Amino acid sequence: MDARKRVEENAELITGMSADALRNISPEKFREHCEKRSGKRFGFISEFPSIGRGNVLRDGILSRDALDSEIDRMLKD
């Protein structure tokens, strides 16, 4: 079995969606699906360097909730 097929099968198993559905779903709809499936809030993790709880590249420090709200707003646009 090739590596791509194994990755697709694992993604299908973990998400409960087919590989084709995963390729075509919007990030917002995928988030809703994950929250409904797990019963937990779906969050984002910043890969940017940070000081304390905020992002260094911003004018100020943002809380996790503020950052999630901003990402939600961007995904809806």
Secondary structure, DSSP 8 states (H G I E B T S, - for coil): --HHHHHHHHHHHHHSS-HHHHHHS-HHHHHHHHHHHHSS-------S-EETTEETTSSS---HHHHHHHHHHHHH-
